[in-house]
Amino acid sequence: MNLVSATPASIDRAAALLRDGAVVAFPTETVYGLGANALDAVAVARIFEIKARPTFDPLIVHVIDDAMLGRVAAEVPDLARALMARFWPGPLTLVLRKAPEVPELVTSGLPTVAVRMPAHPLARALIERAGVPLAAPSANPFGYLSPTRAEHVAHMLGERVDLILDGGATEYGVESTIVLLEPVPALLRHGAIPVEEIEAVAGPLARELPDEAKPLAPGRLPQHYAPRTPIRLTEPSEVPIAERADAGLLAFRAPAPGYRATRVLSERGDLREAAANLFRHLHELDAIGVTRIDAQPVPLEGVGIAIMDRLRRATHA
């Protein structure tokens, strides 16, 4: 079995595997990542193979300190430094000019690289012991629900991954926020850090960009984060009782009668709790065998914007 509890010995084993070109799944504070040595193009190619991920979709590189950042980023603008001082380690990804050492497969041929410094202690220990930056998208088949527990990874990817480190449930439950620095500061993906907190440091961020020949960062495609079961955004009160019997409900604060199965994101209406539960509840509803999942909208504020971004992209499947 390739799923192991995180211990000093298993982390050392995982680090050695990464140095040898293997692919290891591990928890971050956002979701579980599927990691490989970001400077080893052959190892990175295995990530794309395991996920069935198109090579036009770039990866995020995870670093542990400024020295490792210097191996993947050619330059770090002053605004990037200000954002790092406020949000690193943490769930903020910055798109920077890439260093020559970074394989083009990591960046999908773009001159930029997406980088973040995770806060999760297990992720940090793994990167430190491996001694290399890790390219690590979410540990799931491309386009499917992100994993927030090790068992999600084991169920979706199984023995295709060389090792899965079980560090328990992730804290945030949604992916990192992604910010482009040049030519103008822009928000590329809503995520665990609300955009208003970033704009308090960076000033207003552009939301619309010219048509991209290639996605500038992960999570830019209209269809993403989707369960196998069809999903739609709707208020339960607008769904006739007769249409609920075979369906599942992803409710924000309270269940509604008549559904075959219901998962509530946060009875308290806490958006951070809702984000942490989002993918776990969708995994559970997807596994039950309902014919449809009705997802109740959440308030468009704070991390609720990221939740709604994920749900809207899921409905495009």
Protein Blocks (a to p, Z undefined) as FASTA:
>chain_A
ZZdcddfklmmmmmmmmmnopacddddfkbccddddfklmklmmmmmmmnopafkbccdd
ddfbfklmmmmpmbdcfklmmmmmmmpgcjddcdddddfklcfklnnopabdcddddfbf
klmmmmmmnopacdddddddehiacdfbfklmmmmnmmmpmbdcdebjafkopacddddf
bfbdcdfbdcfbdfklmmmmnopadfbdcddfbafbghkafbghiafbdcddddfklpcf
klmmmpccddfkbccehiabdcdfblnopaklmmmmmmmmmmmmmmnopabdcdddddde
hjllmmmmmmmmmmmZZ
